[in-house]
Amino acid sequence: MPWWALGWDVVCWLGHRRFARHWSVGQLRAALADTDQSRLSDDAIERSIRRYQQRLAARQHDPHLLAAAYADVDAVMLAIDGRQPEQGHETLYVGRELERKRVWCAEALLSSAAVEVQQLLAQARHWAEQLGKPVRLWMSEKQEAFVRGIAVEFPGVPHRYGAHHFLRDVAEPVLDADSRAKGQRRRKVRGLRTIERAV
């Protein structure tokens, strides 16, 4: 490609090893130097990986490929989730389709306001309409922005909360009982350390 230091085959090689095999930039640089005698800076490798990601994202959003992937699917099931790497940083919101396990949309947002999250939900609705597939189910956390946004964008579509939250709520009484039992046990064996030291 014009203005590229690497051929497309090497960019694909870098992207595959970075994302499928989870190689670090240092490992990629060492492998290139070892096998191809190519000495690249970390910046050049990172730039190539970004180009790989851009092309991959464009391919994933290709309407013809998407239609082919969902040709034999009657209805789609969607999920949205947000992950914040550290407190105070942007949260990455990801909308996924569960039948074919594909990411439909993703965006890093500073705020979890309903208006911003609803834009992602509207994008998912657009994709479902473009495919001509009804949405059978939505899954998400019990976050207010998700609950309201899904109700507005997908009226009448069942909305379920993730199994993690359900199981956490089910386990809560057991965890409380376990905590109380640990407290009682500590009170009963309080003098054990003194006995151990004496022995």
Rosetta constraint file for C-alpha pairs under 8 A:
AtomPair CA 1 CA 7 HARMONIC 7.09 0.50
AtomPair CA 1 CA 8 HARMONIC 7.45 0.50
AtomPair CA 6 CA 10 HARMONIC 6.24 0.50
AtomPair CA 6 CA 11 HARMONIC 6.65 0.50
AtomPair CA 6 CA 48 HARMONIC 7.91 0.50
AtomPair CA 7 CA 11 HARMONIC 6.46 0.50
AtomPair CA 8 CA 12 HARMONIC 6.15 0.50
AtomPair CA 9 CA 13 HARMONIC 6.15 0.50
AtomPair CA 10 CA 14 HARMONIC 6.13 0.50
AtomPair CA 11 CA 15 HARMONIC 6.14 0.50
AtomPair CA 11 CA 48 HARMONIC 5.83 0.50
AtomPair CA 11 CA 49 HARMONIC 6.87 0.50
AtomPair CA 11 CA 51 HARMONIC 7.90 0.50
AtomPair CA 11 CA 52 HARMONIC 6.33 0.50
AtomPair CA 12 CA 16 HARMONIC 5.97 0.50
AtomPair CA 12 CA 52 HARMONIC 6.56 0.50
AtomPair CA 13 CA 17 HARMONIC 6.30 0.50
AtomPair CA 14 CA 18 HARMONIC 6.01 0.50
AtomPair CA 14 CA 28 HARMONIC 6.88 0.50
AtomPair CA 14 CA 45 HARMONIC 7.76 0.50
AtomPair CA 14 CA 48 HARMONIC 7.67 0.50
AtomPair CA 14 CA 49 HARMONIC 6.66 0.50
AtomPair CA 15 CA 19 HARMONIC 6.09 0.50
AtomPair CA 15 CA 20 HARMONIC 7.96 0.50
AtomPair CA 15 CA 48 HARMONIC 7.98 0.50
AtomPair CA 15 CA 49 HARMONIC 5.57 0.50
AtomPair CA 15 CA 52 HARMONIC 5.91 0.50
AtomPair CA 15 CA 53 HARMONIC 7.53 0.50
AtomPair CA 16 CA 20 HARMONIC 5.34 0.50
AtomPair CA 16 CA 21 HARMONIC 7.05 0.50
AtomPair CA 17 CA 21 HARMONIC 4.86 0.50
AtomPair CA 17 CA 22 HARMONIC 6.28 0.50
AtomPair CA 17 CA 23 HARMONIC 5.77 0.50
AtomPair CA 17 CA 28 HARMONIC 7.72 0.50
AtomPair CA 18 CA 22 HARMONIC 4.80 0.50
AtomPair CA 18 CA 23 HARMONIC 4.73 0.50
AtomPair CA 18 CA 24 HARMONIC 6.56 0.50
AtomPair CA 18 CA 25 HARMONIC 7.68 0.50
AtomPair CA 18 CA 28 HARMONIC 7.72 0.50
AtomPair CA 18 CA 49 HARMONIC 7.87 0.50
AtomPair CA 19 CA 23 HARMONIC 7.32 0.50
AtomPair CA 23 CA 27 HARMONIC 5.93 0.50
AtomPair CA 23 CA 28 HARMONIC 6.56 0.50
AtomPair CA 24 CA 28 HARMONIC 6.35 0.50
AtomPair CA 25 CA 29 HARMONIC 6.13 0.50
AtomPair CA 25 CA 42 HARMONIC 6.46 0.50
AtomPair CA 25 CA 45 HARMONIC 6.95 0.50
AtomPair CA 25 CA 46 HARMONIC 7.33 0.50
AtomPair CA 26 CA 30 HARMONIC 6.19 0.50
AtomPair CA 26 CA 42 HARMONIC 7.41 0.50
AtomPair CA 27 CA 31 HARMONIC 6.09 0.50
AtomPair CA 28 CA 32 HARMONIC 6.16 0.50
AtomPair CA 28 CA 45 HARMONIC 7.88 0.50
AtomPair CA 29 CA 33 HARMONIC 6.21 0.50
AtomPair CA 29 CA 39 HARMONIC 7.12 0.50
AtomPair CA 29 CA 40 HARMONIC 6.41 0.50
AtomPair CA 29 CA 41 HARMONIC 7.45 0.50
AtomPair CA 29 CA 42 HARMONIC 7.23 0.50
AtomPair CA 29 CA 45 HARMONIC 7.45 0.50
AtomPair CA 30 CA 34 HARMONIC 6.03 0.50
AtomPair CA 31 CA 35 HARMONIC 5.95 0.50
AtomPair CA 31 CA 36 HARMONIC 7.89 0.50
AtomPair CA 32 CA 36 HARMONIC 5.29 0.50
AtomPair CA 32 CA 37 HARMONIC 6.28 0.50
AtomPair CA 32 CA 38 HARMONIC 5.39 0.50
AtomPair CA 32 CA 39 HARMONIC 6.92 0.50
AtomPair CA 32 CA 40 HARMONIC 7.94 0.50
AtomPair CA 33 CA 37 HARMONIC 4.34 0.50
AtomPair CA 33 CA 38 HARMONIC 4.74 0.50
AtomPair CA 33 CA 39 HARMONIC 5.32 0.50
AtomPair CA 33 CA 40 HARMONIC 7.88 0.50
AtomPair CA 34 CA 38 HARMONIC 7.80 0.50
AtomPair CA 40 CA 44 HARMONIC 6.13 0.50
AtomPair CA 40 CA 45 HARMONIC 6.73 0.50
AtomPair CA 41 CA 45 HARMONIC 6.50 0.50
AtomPair CA 42 CA 46 HARMONIC 6.09 0.50
AtomPair CA 43 CA 47 HARMONIC 6.01 0.50
AtomPair CA 44 CA 48 HARMONIC 6.23 0.50
AtomPair CA 45 CA 49 HARMONIC 6.20 0.50
AtomPair CA 46 CA 50 HARMONIC 6.24 0.50
AtomPair CA 47 CA 51 HARMONIC 6.37 0.50
AtomPair CA 48 CA 52 HARMONIC 6.19 0.50
AtomPair CA 49 CA 53 HARMONIC 6.22 0.50
AtomPair CA 50 CA 54 HARMONIC 6.23 0.50
AtomPair CA 51 CA 55 HARMONIC 6.29 0.50
AtomPair CA 52 CA 56 HARMONIC 6.09 0.50
AtomPair CA 53 CA 57 HARMONIC 6.00 0.50
AtomPair CA 54 CA 58 HARMONIC 6.19 0.50
AtomPair CA 55 CA 59 HARMONIC 6.16 0.50
AtomPair CA 56 CA 60 HARMONIC 6.16 0.50
AtomPair CA 57 CA 61 HARMONIC 6.30 0.50
AtomPair CA 58 CA 62 HARMONIC 6.30 0.50
AtomPair CA 59 CA 65 HARMONIC 7.71 0.50
AtomPair CA 60 CA 65 HARMONIC 7.38 0.50
AtomPair CA 60 CA 66 HARMONIC 7.11 0.50
AtomPair CA 61 CA 65 HARMONIC 7.75 0.50
AtomPair CA 61 CA 66 HARMONIC 6.77 0.50
AtomPair CA 61 CA 104 HARMONIC 7.94 0.50
AtomPair CA 62 CA 66 HARMONIC 6.09 0.50
AtomPair CA 63 CA 67 HARMONIC 6.03 0.50
AtomPair CA 64 CA 68 HARMONIC 6.23 0.50
AtomPair CA 65 CA 69 HARMONIC 6.17 0.50
AtomPair CA 66 CA 70 HARMONIC 6.38 0.50
AtomPair CA 66 CA 131 HARMONIC 7.78 0.50
AtomPair CA 67 CA 71 HARMONIC 5.82 0.50
AtomPair CA 67 CA 131 HARMONIC 6.07 0.50
AtomPair CA 69 CA 100 HARMONIC 7.76 0.50
AtomPair CA 70 CA 100 HARMONIC 7.70 0.50
AtomPair CA 70 CA 131 HARMONIC 7.64 0.50
AtomPair CA 73 CA 99 HARMONIC 7.99 0.50
AtomPair CA 73 CA 133 HARMONIC 7.91 0.50
AtomPair CA 74 CA 133 HARMONIC 6.58 0.50
AtomPair CA 74 CA 134 HARMONIC 7.60 0.50
AtomPair CA 75 CA 133 HARMONIC 5.25 0.50
AtomPair CA 75 CA 134 HARMONIC 5.01 0.50
AtomPair CA 75 CA 135 HARMONIC 5.67 0.50
AtomPair CA 75 CA 136 HARMONIC 5.81 0.50
AtomPair CA 76 CA 97 HARMONIC 6.67 0.50
AtomPair CA 76 CA 98 HARMONIC 7.29 0.50
AtomPair CA 76 CA 99 HARMONIC 6.26 0.50
AtomPair CA 76 CA 128 HARMONIC 7.70 0.50
AtomPair CA 76 CA 133 HARMONIC 6.53 0.50
AtomPair CA 76 CA 134 HARMONIC 6.36 0.50
AtomPair CA 76 CA 135 HARMONIC 4.92 0.50
AtomPair CA 76 CA 136 HARMONIC 5.74 0.50
AtomPair CA 76 CA 137 HARMONIC 7.31 0.50
AtomPair CA 77 CA 97 HARMONIC 5.73 0.50
AtomPair CA 77 CA 98 HARMONIC 5.42 0.50
AtomPair CA 77 CA 99 HARMONIC 6.22 0.50
AtomPair CA 77 CA 135 HARMONIC 5.87 0.50
AtomPair CA 77 CA 136 HARMONIC 5.46 0.50
AtomPair CA 77 CA 137 HARMONIC 4.81 0.50
AtomPair CA 77 CA 138 HARMONIC 6.01 0.50
AtomPair CA 77 CA 139 HARMONIC 7.93 0.50
AtomPair CA 78 CA 95 HARMONIC 7.08 0.50
AtomPair CA 78 CA 96 HARMONIC 5.69 0.50
AtomPair CA 78 CA 97 HARMONIC 4.55 0.50
AtomPair CA 78 CA 98 HARMONIC 5.82 0.50
AtomPair CA 78 CA 135 HARMONIC 7.31 0.50
AtomPair CA 78 CA 137 HARMONIC 6.24 0.50
AtomPair CA 78 CA 138 HARMONIC 4.87 0.50
AtomPair CA 78 CA 139 HARMONIC 6.30 0.50
AtomPair CA 79 CA 95 HARMONIC 5.71 0.50
AtomPair CA 79 CA 96 HARMONIC 5.23 0.50
AtomPair CA 79 CA 97 HARMONIC 6.38 0.50
AtomPair CA 79 CA 98 HARMONIC 7.01 0.50
AtomPair CA 79 CA 138 HARMONIC 5.48 0.50
AtomPair CA 79 CA 139 HARMONIC 4.50 0.50
AtomPair CA 79 CA 140 HARMONIC 5.60 0.50
AtomPair CA 80 CA 93 HARMONIC 6.93 0.50
AtomPair CA 80 CA 94 HARMONIC 5.57 0.50
AtomPair CA 80 CA 95 HARMONIC 4.38 0.50
AtomPair CA 80 CA 96 HARMONIC 6.25 0.50
AtomPair CA 80 CA 139 HARMONIC 6.66 0.50
AtomPair CA 80 CA 140 HARMONIC 5.27 0.50
AtomPair CA 80 CA 141 HARMONIC 7.80 0.50
AtomPair CA 80 CA 146 HARMONIC 7.82 0.50
AtomPair CA 81 CA 93 HARMONIC 5.63 0.50
AtomPair CA 81 CA 94 HARMONIC 5.55 0.50
AtomPair CA 81 CA 95 HARMONIC 6.78 0.50
AtomPair CA 81 CA 140 HARMONIC 6.04 0.50
AtomPair CA 81 CA 141 HARMONIC 6.71 0.50
AtomPair CA 82 CA 91 HARMONIC 6.06 0.50
AtomPair CA 82 CA 92 HARMONIC 5.43 0.50
AtomPair CA 82 CA 93 HARMONIC 4.23 0.50
AtomPair CA 82 CA 94 HARMONIC 6.34 0.50
AtomPair CA 83 CA 91 HARMONIC 5.39 0.50
AtomPair CA 83 CA 92 HARMONIC 5.27 0.50
AtomPair CA 83 CA 93 HARMONIC 6.56 0.50
AtomPair CA 84 CA 89 HARMONIC 6.59 0.50
AtomPair CA 84 CA 90 HARMONIC 6.32 0.50
AtomPair CA 84 CA 91 HARMONIC 4.29 0.50
AtomPair CA 84 CA 92 HARMONIC 6.29 0.50
AtomPair CA 85 CA 89 HARMONIC 6.84 0.50
AtomPair CA 85 CA 90 HARMONIC 7.84 0.50
AtomPair CA 85 CA 91 HARMONIC 7.23 0.50
AtomPair CA 89 CA 110 HARMONIC 6.94 0.50
AtomPair CA 90 CA 108 HARMONIC 5.72 0.50
AtomPair CA 90 CA 109 HARMONIC 5.27 0.50
AtomPair CA 90 CA 110 HARMONIC 4.47 0.50
AtomPair CA 90 CA 111 HARMONIC 7.49 0.50
AtomPair CA 91 CA 108 HARMONIC 5.35 0.50
AtomPair CA 91 CA 109 HARMONIC 5.35 0.50
AtomPair CA 91 CA 110 HARMONIC 6.23 0.50
AtomPair CA 91 CA 111 HARMONIC 7.64 0.50
AtomPair CA 91 CA 112 HARMONIC 7.86 0.50
AtomPair CA 92 CA 106 HARMONIC 6.90 0.50
AtomPair CA 92 CA 107 HARMONIC 5.68 0.50
AtomPair CA 92 CA 108 HARMONIC 4.15 0.50
AtomPair CA 92 CA 109 HARMONIC 6.33 0.50
AtomPair CA 93 CA 106 HARMONIC 5.51 0.50
AtomPair CA 93 CA 107 HARMONIC 5.43 0.50
AtomPair CA 93 CA 108 HARMONIC 6.05 0.50
AtomPair CA 93 CA 109 HARMONIC 7.22 0.50
AtomPair CA 93 CA 117 HARMONIC 7.93 0.50
AtomPair CA 94 CA 103 HARMONIC 7.04 0.50
AtomPair CA 94 CA 104 HARMONIC 7.77 0.50
AtomPair CA 94 CA 105 HARMONIC 5.91 0.50
AtomPair CA 94 CA 106 HARMONIC 4.29 0.50
AtomPair CA 94 CA 107 HARMONIC 6.68 0.50
AtomPair CA 95 CA 103 HARMONIC 6.05 0.50
AtomPair CA 95 CA 104 HARMONIC 5.59 0.50
AtomPair CA 95 CA 105 HARMONIC 5.06 0.50
AtomPair CA 95 CA 106 HARMONIC 6.06 0.50
AtomPair CA 95 CA 120 HARMONIC 7.26 0.50
AtomPair CA 95 CA 121 HARMONIC 7.66 0.50
AtomPair CA 95 CA 124 HARMONIC 7.15 0.50
AtomPair CA 96 CA 101 HARMONIC 6.79 0.50
AtomPair CA 96 CA 102 HARMONIC 5.69 0.50
AtomPair CA 96 CA 103 HARMONIC 4.32 0.50
AtomPair CA 96 CA 104 HARMONIC 5.31 0.50
AtomPair CA 96 CA 105 HARMONIC 7.03 0.50
AtomPair CA 97 CA 101 HARMONIC 5.48 0.50
AtomPair CA 97 CA 102 HARMONIC 5.33 0.50
AtomPair CA 97 CA 103 HARMONIC 6.29 0.50
AtomPair CA 97 CA 104 HARMONIC 6.58 0.50
AtomPair CA 98 CA 102 HARMONIC 6.97 0.50
AtomPair CA 104 CA 124 HARMONIC 6.65 0.50
AtomPair CA 104 CA 127 HARMONIC 7.77 0.50
AtomPair CA 105 CA 120 HARMONIC 6.76 0.50
AtomPair CA 105 CA 123 HARMONIC 7.24 0.50
AtomPair CA 105 CA 124 HARMONIC 7.00 0.50
AtomPair CA 106 CA 120 HARMONIC 7.50 0.50
AtomPair CA 107 CA 120 HARMONIC 7.75 0.50
AtomPair CA 109 CA 116 HARMONIC 7.59 0.50
AtomPair CA 111 CA 116 HARMONIC 7.37 0.50
AtomPair CA 112 CA 116 HARMONIC 6.82 0.50
AtomPair CA 112 CA 117 HARMONIC 6.47 0.50
AtomPair CA 112 CA 145 HARMONIC 6.93 0.50
AtomPair CA 113 CA 117 HARMONIC 6.41 0.50
AtomPair CA 113 CA 145 HARMONIC 6.26 0.50
AtomPair CA 114 CA 118 HARMONIC 5.82 0.50
AtomPair CA 114 CA 144 HARMONIC 7.52 0.50
AtomPair CA 114 CA 145 HARMONIC 4.23 0.50
AtomPair CA 114 CA 146 HARMONIC 7.26 0.50
AtomPair CA 114 CA 148 HARMONIC 7.28 0.50
AtomPair CA 114 CA 149 HARMONIC 6.43 0.50
AtomPair CA 115 CA 119 HARMONIC 6.70 0.50
AtomPair CA 115 CA 145 HARMONIC 7.88 0.50
AtomPair CA 115 CA 149 HARMONIC 7.96 0.50
AtomPair CA 116 CA 120 HARMONIC 7.34 0.50
AtomPair CA 117 CA 121 HARMONIC 6.64 0.50
AtomPair CA 117 CA 145 HARMONIC 6.52 0.50
AtomPair CA 117 CA 146 HARMONIC 7.14 0.50
AtomPair CA 117 CA 149 HARMONIC 7.14 0.50
AtomPair CA 118 CA 122 HARMONIC 6.03 0.50
AtomPair CA 118 CA 145 HARMONIC 7.55 0.50
AtomPair CA 118 CA 146 HARMONIC 7.74 0.50
AtomPair CA 118 CA 149 HARMONIC 5.08 0.50
AtomPair CA 118 CA 150 HARMONIC 7.66 0.50
AtomPair CA 118 CA 153 HARMONIC 7.68 0.50
AtomPair CA 119 CA 123 HARMONIC 6.26 0.50
AtomPair CA 120 CA 124 HARMONIC 6.37 0.50
AtomPair CA 121 CA 125 HARMONIC 6.25 0.50
AtomPair CA 121 CA 149 HARMONIC 6.87 0.50
AtomPair CA 121 CA 150 HARMONIC 6.83 0.50
AtomPair CA 121 CA 153 HARMONIC 6.72 0.50
AtomPair CA 122 CA 126 HARMONIC 6.17 0.50
AtomPair CA 122 CA 153 HARMONIC 6.27 0.50
AtomPair CA 123 CA 127 HARMONIC 6.36 0.50
AtomPair CA 124 CA 128 HARMONIC 6.31 0.50
AtomPair CA 125 CA 129 HARMONIC 6.17 0.50
AtomPair CA 125 CA 153 HARMONIC 7.05 0.50
AtomPair CA 125 CA 154 HARMONIC 7.54 0.50
AtomPair CA 126 CA 130 HARMONIC 6.02 0.50
AtomPair CA 127 CA 131 HARMONIC 6.20 0.50
AtomPair CA 128 CA 132 HARMONIC 6.05 0.50
AtomPair CA 128 CA 133 HARMONIC 5.46 0.50
AtomPair CA 128 CA 134 HARMONIC 6.72 0.50
AtomPair CA 128 CA 135 HARMONIC 7.06 0.50
AtomPair CA 129 CA 133 HARMONIC 6.39 0.50
AtomPair CA 129 CA 134 HARMONIC 7.66 0.50
AtomPair CA 135 CA 157 HARMONIC 6.88 0.50
AtomPair CA 136 CA 157 HARMONIC 6.45 0.50
AtomPair CA 136 CA 158 HARMONIC 7.15 0.50
AtomPair CA 137 CA 157 HARMONIC 5.96 0.50
AtomPair CA 137 CA 158 HARMONIC 5.19 0.50
AtomPair CA 137 CA 159 HARMONIC 6.02 0.50
AtomPair CA 137 CA 160 HARMONIC 7.51 0.50
AtomPair CA 138 CA 150 HARMONIC 7.71 0.50
AtomPair CA 138 CA 157 HARMONIC 7.10 0.50
AtomPair CA 138 CA 158 HARMONIC 6.27 0.50
AtomPair CA 138 CA 159 HARMONIC 4.70 0.50
AtomPair CA 138 CA 160 HARMONIC 6.18 0.50
AtomPair CA 139 CA 159 HARMONIC 5.80 0.50
AtomPair CA 139 CA 160 HARMONIC 4.85 0.50
AtomPair CA 139 CA 161 HARMONIC 5.41 0.50
AtomPair CA 139 CA 162 HARMONIC 6.03 0.50
AtomPair CA 140 CA 146 HARMONIC 6.86 0.50
AtomPair CA 140 CA 159 HARMONIC 7.71 0.50
AtomPair CA 140 CA 160 HARMONIC 6.67 0.50
AtomPair CA 140 CA 161 HARMONIC 5.13 0.50
AtomPair CA 140 CA 162 HARMONIC 5.68 0.50
AtomPair CA 141 CA 146 HARMONIC 7.30 0.50
AtomPair CA 141 CA 161 HARMONIC 5.46 0.50
AtomPair CA 141 CA 162 HARMONIC 5.94 0.50
AtomPair CA 141 CA 165 HARMONIC 7.29 0.50
AtomPair CA 142 CA 146 HARMONIC 7.16 0.50
AtomPair CA 142 CA 147 HARMONIC 6.77 0.50
AtomPair CA 142 CA 161 HARMONIC 6.17 0.50
AtomPair CA 143 CA 147 HARMONIC 6.26 0.50
AtomPair CA 144 CA 148 HARMONIC 6.10 0.50
AtomPair CA 145 CA 149 HARMONIC 5.79 0.50
AtomPair CA 146 CA 150 HARMONIC 5.88 0.50
AtomPair CA 147 CA 151 HARMONIC 6.28 0.50
AtomPair CA 147 CA 159 HARMONIC 7.94 0.50
AtomPair CA 148 CA 152 HARMONIC 6.27 0.50
AtomPair CA 149 CA 153 HARMONIC 6.09 0.50
AtomPair CA 150 CA 154 HARMONIC 5.37 0.50
AtomPair CA 150 CA 155 HARMONIC 7.34 0.50
AtomPair CA 150 CA 159 HARMONIC 7.73 0.50
AtomPair CA 151 CA 155 HARMONIC 5.13 0.50
AtomPair CA 151 CA 156 HARMONIC 7.52 0.50
AtomPair CA 151 CA 157 HARMONIC 7.82 0.50
AtomPair CA 161 CA 165 HARMONIC 6.89 0.50
AtomPair CA 161 CA 166 HARMONIC 7.10 0.50
AtomPair CA 162 CA 166 HARMONIC 6.58 0.50
AtomPair CA 163 CA 167 HARMONIC 5.91 0.50
AtomPair CA 164 CA 168 HARMONIC 6.03 0.50
AtomPair CA 165 CA 169 HARMONIC 6.20 0.50
AtomPair CA 166 CA 170 HARMONIC 6.27 0.50
AtomPair CA 167 CA 171 HARMONIC 6.03 0.50
AtomPair CA 168 CA 172 HARMONIC 6.20 0.50
AtomPair CA 171 CA 175 HARMONIC 6.21 0.50
AtomPair CA 172 CA 176 HARMONIC 6.24 0.50
AtomPair CA 173 CA 177 HARMONIC 6.21 0.50
AtomPair CA 174 CA 178 HARMONIC 6.09 0.50
AtomPair CA 175 CA 179 HARMONIC 6.12 0.50
AtomPair CA 176 CA 180 HARMONIC 6.32 0.50
AtomPair CA 177 CA 181 HARMONIC 6.15 0.50
AtomPair CA 178 CA 182 HARMONIC 6.22 0.50
AtomPair CA 179 CA 183 HARMONIC 6.41 0.50
AtomPair CA 180 CA 184 HARMONIC 6.33 0.50
AtomPair CA 181 CA 185 HARMONIC 6.13 0.50
AtomPair CA 182 CA 186 HARMONIC 6.18 0.50
AtomPair CA 183 CA 187 HARMONIC 6.40 0.50
AtomPair CA 184 CA 188 HARMONIC 6.37 0.50
AtomPair CA 185 CA 189 HARMONIC 6.27 0.50
AtomPair CA 186 CA 190 HARMONIC 5.63 0.50
AtomPair CA 191 CA 195 HARMONIC 6.58 0.50
AtomPair CA 192 CA 196 HARMONIC 6.18 0.50
AtomPair CA 193 CA 197 HARMONIC 6.16 0.50
AtomPair CA 194 CA 198 HARMONIC 6.27 0.50
AtomPair CA 195 CA 199 HARMONIC 6.25 0.50
